[in-house]
Amino acid sequence: MINIMKSILLIFFILVSACSSTNASEKNKHEEENEYSTLLSSLLNINEDKYTYIDAKGKKQPDSLKMFKELERIYIKNITPDFSNNKFSTKRLKIIMFYSFYAHEKKSGAFQEYLASDLMPIYNENRDGFLQILKQLPFLTLSNCNRLNAYFGFEGKNIENKTTFIKQNKTYFKNNLNAKQFETCISSFNEKPNK
């Protein structure tokens, strides 16, 4: 299972990297590659020695706060639209959607909370691109639909809008996702697929 996940993540890394602008400077390209590497390394628990400190006894210790701060910096950098009218490039959408996967797999309360408020507006402004990415990368379906559902009731807000959202989007989900993805996604909203 771990090898399958590593393979999926490697494919994701390649897909995101392929979306990089060919006009980007070498410095920006190198910085982006480091960001992808940081995110994937954290998910797979590799290269953790990059985030360490030396304790009072001279022993190297993991510094989870330092690693979290770096992940948070990358998240904040990518959570804002890179096109006008609140539109996101495919690359940036994939990064944010991958953070949903990361938050789900690592049970990261902080990123789950960020995404509970941040992901819905992104989905609403980028619905076609969002669902196209889910179709291409089905392993992202559960975590992203879960975070969309988390929007309803997060901090006691938007509870009354859930029924309307489902009514407006259920057919759209069905028409843009395969049957298994549709079932997974709609179930995330505590709905029955054929209801």
ZIMO-V430389 format. One record per residue. N is the residue number from 1. RES is the residue in three letters. PHI is phi in radians with two decimals (* if undefined). BURIAL is b if it has 24 or more other ideal C-beta (glycine too) atoms within 12 Angstrom, else e. Layout:
n=N res=RES phi=PHI burial=BURIAL
n=N res=RES phi=PHI burial=BURIAL
//
This chain:
n=1 res=MET phi=* burial=e
n=2 res=ILE phi=-1.12 burial=e
n=3 res=ASN phi=-1.13 burial=e
n=4 res=ILE phi=-1.11 burial=e
n=5 res=MET phi=-1.09 burial=e
n=6 res=LYS phi=-1.07 burial=e
n=7 res=SER phi=-1.12 burial=e
n=8 res=ILE phi=-1.08 burial=b
n=9 res=LEU phi=-1.17 burial=b
n=10 res=LEU phi=-1.11 burial=e
n=11 res=ILE phi=-1.08 burial=e
n=12 res=PHE phi=-1.03 burial=b
n=13 res=PHE phi=-1.02 burial=b
n=14 res=ILE phi=-1.14 burial=e
n=15 res=LEU phi=-1.10 burial=b
n=16 res=VAL phi=-1.15 burial=b
n=17 res=SER phi=-1.08 burial=b
n=18 res=ALA phi=-1.16 burial=e
n=19 res=CYS phi=-1.45 burial=b
n=20 res=SER phi=-1.09 burial=b
n=21 res=SER phi=-1.13 burial=e
n=22 res=THR phi=-1.26 burial=e
n=23 res=ASN phi=-1.56 burial=e
n=24 res=ALA phi=-1.13 burial=e
n=25 res=SER phi=-1.19 burial=e
n=26 res=GLU phi=-1.05 burial=e
n=27 res=LYS phi=-1.11 burial=e
n=28 res=ASN phi=-1.12 burial=e
n=29 res=LYS phi=-1.11 burial=e
n=30 res=HIS phi=-1.12 burial=e
n=31 res=GLU phi=-1.09 burial=e
n=32 res=GLU phi=-1.09 burial=b
n=33 res=GLU phi=-1.07 burial=e
n=34 res=ASN phi=-1.12 burial=e
n=35 res=GLU phi=-1.13 burial=b
n=36 res=TYR phi=-1.08 burial=b
n=37 res=SER phi=-1.08 burial=b
n=38 res=THR phi=-1.07 burial=b
n=39 res=LEU phi=-1.11 burial=b
n=40 res=LEU phi=-1.18 burial=b
n=41 res=SER phi=-1.08 burial=b
n=42 res=SER phi=-1.15 burial=b
n=43 res=LEU phi=-1.12 burial=b
n=44 res=LEU phi=-1.62 burial=b
n=45 res=ASN phi=0.99 burial=e
n=46 res=ILE phi=-2.11 burial=e
n=47 res=ASN phi=0.99 burial=e
n=48 res=GLU phi=-1.23 burial=e
n=49 res=ASP phi=-1.18 burial=e
n=50 res=LYS phi=-1.20 burial=e
n=51 res=TYR phi=-2.02 burial=e
n=52 res=THR phi=-2.42 burial=e
n=53 res=TYR phi=-2.51 burial=e
n=54 res=ILE phi=-1.75 burial=e
n=55 res=ASP phi=-1.37 burial=e
n=56 res=ALA phi=-1.08 burial=e
n=57 res=LYS phi=-1.58 burial=e
n=58 res=GLY phi=1.44 burial=e
n=59 res=LYS phi=-1.66 burial=e
n=60 res=LYS phi=-1.31 burial=e
n=61 res=GLN phi=-2.20 burial=e
n=62 res=PRO phi=-1.16 burial=e
n=63 res=ASP phi=-2.03 burial=e
n=64 res=SER phi=-1.16 burial=e
n=65 res=LEU phi=-1.15 burial=e
n=66 res=LYS phi=-1.07 burial=e
n=67 res=MET phi=-1.14 burial=b
n=68 res=PHE phi=-1.05 burial=b
n=69 res=LYS phi=-1.05 burial=e
n=70 res=GLU phi=-1.20 burial=b
n=71 res=LEU phi=-1.10 burial=b
n=72 res=GLU phi=-1.13 burial=b
n=73 res=ARG phi=-1.05 burial=e
n=74 res=ILE phi=-1.13 burial=b
n=75 res=TYR phi=-1.03 burial=b
n=76 res=ILE phi=-1.06 burial=e
n=77 res=LYS phi=-1.09 burial=e
n=78 res=ASN phi=-1.71 burial=b
n=79 res=ILE phi=-1.40 burial=b
n=80 res=THR phi=-1.66 burial=e
n=81 res=PRO phi=-1.07 burial=e
n=82 res=ASP phi=-1.85 burial=e
n=83 res=PHE phi=-2.17 burial=e
n=84 res=SER phi=-1.23 burial=e
n=85 res=ASN phi=1.01 burial=e
n=86 res=ASN phi=1.03 burial=e
n=87 res=LYS phi=-1.67 burial=e
n=88 res=PHE phi=-1.97 burial=b
n=89 res=SER phi=-1.18 burial=b
n=90 res=THR phi=-1.02 burial=b
n=91 res=LYS phi=-1.06 burial=b
n=92 res=ARG phi=-1.19 burial=b
n=93 res=LEU phi=-1.04 burial=b
n=94 res=LYS phi=-1.07 burial=b
n=95 res=ILE phi=-1.10 burial=b
n=96 res=ILE phi=-1.13 burial=b
n=97 res=MET phi=-1.16 burial=b
n=98 res=PHE phi=-1.19 burial=b
n=99 res=TYR phi=-1.08 burial=b
n=100 res=SER phi=-1.07 burial=b
n=101 res=PHE phi=-1.09 burial=b
n=102 res=TYR phi=-1.02 burial=b
n=103 res=ALA phi=-1.06 burial=b
n=104 res=HIS phi=-1.21 burial=b
n=105 res=GLU phi=-1.20 burial=b
n=106 res=LYS phi=-1.61 burial=b
n=107 res=LYS phi=0.93 burial=e
n=108 res=SER phi=-1.46 burial=b
n=109 res=GLY phi=-1.01 burial=e
n=110 res=ALA phi=-1.11 burial=e
n=111 res=PHE phi=-1.24 burial=b
n=112 res=GLN phi=-1.08 burial=b
n=113 res=GLU phi=-1.19 burial=e
n=114 res=TYR phi=-0.97 burial=b
n=115 res=LEU phi=-1.25 burial=b
n=116 res=ALA phi=-1.04 burial=b
n=117 res=SER phi=-1.77 burial=e
n=118 res=ASP phi=-1.46 burial=b
n=119 res=LEU phi=-1.30 burial=b
n=120 res=MET phi=-1.04 burial=b
n=121 res=PRO phi=-1.06 burial=b
n=122 res=ILE phi=-1.15 burial=b
n=123 res=TYR phi=-1.02 burial=b
n=124 res=ASN phi=-1.04 burial=b
n=125 res=GLU phi=-1.55 burial=e
n=126 res=ASN phi=-2.39 burial=b
n=127 res=ARG phi=-0.97 burial=b
n=128 res=ASP phi=-1.08 burial=e
n=129 res=GLY phi=-1.12 burial=b
n=130 res=PHE phi=-1.06 burial=b
n=131 res=LEU phi=-1.23 burial=b
n=132 res=GLN phi=-1.12 burial=e
n=133 res=ILE phi=-1.15 burial=b
n=134 res=LEU phi=-1.04 burial=b
n=135 res=LYS phi=-1.11 burial=b
n=136 res=GLN phi=-1.27 burial=b
n=137 res=LEU phi=-2.19 burial=b
n=138 res=PRO phi=-1.05 burial=b
n=139 res=PHE phi=-1.14 burial=b
n=140 res=LEU phi=-1.49 burial=b
n=141 res=THR phi=-1.08 burial=b
n=142 res=LEU phi=-1.01 burial=b
n=143 res=SER phi=-1.15 burial=b
n=144 res=ASN phi=-1.31 burial=b
n=145 res=CYS phi=-1.17 burial=b
n=146 res=ASN phi=-1.06 burial=b
n=147 res=ARG phi=-1.26 burial=b
n=148 res=LEU phi=-1.11 burial=b
n=149 res=ASN phi=-1.12 burial=b
n=150 res=ALA phi=-1.09 burial=b
n=151 res=TYR phi=-1.03 burial=b
n=152 res=PHE phi=-1.46 burial=b
n=153 res=GLY phi=1.88 burial=e
n=154 res=PHE phi=-1.11 burial=e
n=155 res=GLU phi=0.97 burial=e
n=156 res=GLY phi=1.28 burial=e
n=157 res=LYS phi=-1.89 burial=e
n=158 res=ASN phi=1.11 burial=e
n=159 res=ILE phi=-1.01 burial=e
n=160 res=GLU phi=-1.21 burial=e
n=161 res=ASN phi=-1.59 burial=e
n=162 res=LYS phi=-1.09 burial=b
n=163 res=THR phi=-1.05 burial=e
n=164 res=THR phi=-1.11 burial=e
n=165 res=PHE phi=-1.04 burial=b
n=166 res=ILE phi=-1.09 burial=b
n=167 res=LYS phi=-1.06 burial=e
n=168 res=GLN phi=-1.33 burial=e
n=169 res=ASN phi=-1.99 burial=b
n=170 res=LYS phi=-1.02 burial=b
n=171 res=THR phi=-1.14 burial=e
n=172 res=TYR phi=-1.12 burial=e
n=173 res=PHE phi=-1.03 burial=b
n=174 res=LYS phi=-1.09 burial=e
n=175 res=ASN phi=-1.37 burial=e
n=176 res=ASN phi=-1.98 burial=b
n=177 res=LEU phi=-2.09 burial=b
n=178 res=ASN phi=-1.26 burial=e
n=179 res=ALA phi=-1.02 burial=e
n=180 res=LYS phi=-1.17 burial=e
n=181 res=GLN phi=-1.10 burial=b
n=182 res=PHE phi=-1.02 burial=b
n=183 res=GLU phi=-1.08 burial=b
n=184 res=THR phi=-1.07 burial=b
n=185 res=CYS phi=-1.18 burial=b
n=186 res=ILE phi=-1.16 burial=b
n=187 res=SER phi=-1.15 burial=e
n=188 res=SER phi=-1.09 burial=b
n=189 res=PHE phi=-1.67 burial=b
n=190 res=ASN phi=1.05 burial=e
n=191 res=GLU phi=-1.99 burial=b
n=192 res=LYS phi=-1.50 burial=e
n=193 res=PRO phi=-0.95 burial=e
n=194 res=ASN phi=-1.78 burial=e
n=195 res=LYS phi=-1.37 burial=e
//
